[in-house]
């Protein structure tokens, strides 16, 4: 299978992962900056881990939503009338929620645990602990989300 055939076959998955990675990178750096600033005001490692996670989601979710919609808006349009088919949007939204639910729970728990543990060790700056915790949690998340998307059949195989 050549590169073109591979891309054609897995285009939806490639775009999906691209969107996750782009929004994740934005949240990654925003979280690192935020956790460093937050540590100046609150010395609680647990609070820092938890609040940073919430801040990262506030960055990640809107960016992912925008990118996903931009890449997939033609999937939801009627080819003849050009109108949005709300049934398709709702169907895929439910599948996305199902796929993300378990993945995000696993990500959130692992991110907090790794971030917190690295903070209490006291050998890293808060931004370093956030970045390392995020990288570990993201590796786990990417595997789980791709398995979940396949399981809920978000994209039809060609």
N, C-alpha and C positions, 0 to 999 in steps of 0.2 A: 504494500500500500504506500503510495507516494504522499508527499506532504499535502498536496492539493486535495486528494481523496480523504486523507485523515481530517483535514480542516473542515471539509464539506460534511463529513459524517458526524463530527463532534463540535460543530460550530456553536451550538447553543451552550454546551458545557464549557467551551473555551471562553465565550463571552461572559457567562455566569461567573466563572472563576476570575476573569479579568476584573469584573465589577467588585467582587469580594476583595481582591488584592488591592485595587486602587483605593477603595473606601477604607480598607484595613490599614494601608500605609498612612492615610490621612489621620485616622484615629490613633495609630501607633505614635506618630510624632506629636500630635496634640496631647495625647496622654502623658508622654514623657515630659513635656513642658509643664503641663498642668500639675503633675505629681511633685515636681521640683518646687513649684511655687506654693502648692498646698502645704508642703512640709515646713514652710516658714511660719505657717499659722497654726498648724495642729501637729503635734508630735506623735499622735497615735498611729502606729503602723497599720492597724486594722482599718481605721477610718480612712486613711490615705488610700489604701488598696480599694476599698469599697467605693469611695467618692470618685476616684480616678476611673474605675470601671464604668460608672454611670456617665461620666463626662465623655469617655470614649464612645459609648453607645450614642450619645447625643450628637457626636460627629459622624460616626459610622452609618447609622440607619438612614438619615436623609440622603447622604451621598450614594449609598447603595441603591436606595429606592429610585433616585433620579437616573442613575446609570442603567439600572435594570429596565426601567420604563423606556428610556431612550433606545436601548438595544432591541426591545421587544414590542414596541408600539404597533408595528405592522402585523404582528401576530393577533392583535386584538381588534383590528379593523376589518370590517366587511369589505371584501375585494370589489364589490360592485358599488355600494353606496358610500363607502369610506367612513361610515359611522362605527363608533366603538361598540363592540359586542360585550355588554356588561356580564353576560353569563360566562364568557371565556375569561374575563378579568377576574371574576369572583372564583371560578374554578381554580385558576392558577394561584390566586392569592391564598386560597385554602391549602393548596399543595406547598406553597412557600412557607406558610406558617407551620405546617406539619414538619417540613424538612428542617426549618430553623429551630423549632422548639427544643428538640433534644440536643442539637448541636450547640445552641447558645447556652443552654444550661450547663453542658459539659465545659464549654469555653469559660463561662463566668466563674464556675467553681475552681477550675484549674488556674485561671488568671489570678483570682484572689489568693489562692493558696500559695502559688509561686511568688507573687509580688510580696505578699506578707512575709513569707519565710525569708526572702532575700532582704527585706527591710530590717527584720529583727536580727539578722546576722550582723548587721552594722558595718559590713565591709564595702558596701556599694552606696553610691549616691542614690537618692530616690528615683531620679530619671533612669539610671542604669538598671535598678531593680524592676522598674516598670517595663523597660524595653525587653529585658531578658524574660520576665514573666509573660509578656505578650507574645514573644517569639515561640516559646514553648507551648503556650495555650493555642496559638494560631496553627501550629503544626498539627496538633490534635484535632482542632476544629475543622481544618481543611479536609482531613480524611473523613471525618464523621459527616460533614455537610454533603460531600460528594456521594457518599453511600446513601444518605437520606434522600437526596434529590433523585437518585436512580430508583430508590425504593418506592417513592411516591409517584414515579413516572411523570415528572414535571415536563420533561422533553421527550418527545416521541422519537424512538430510534429509527434511523433511515436504513 
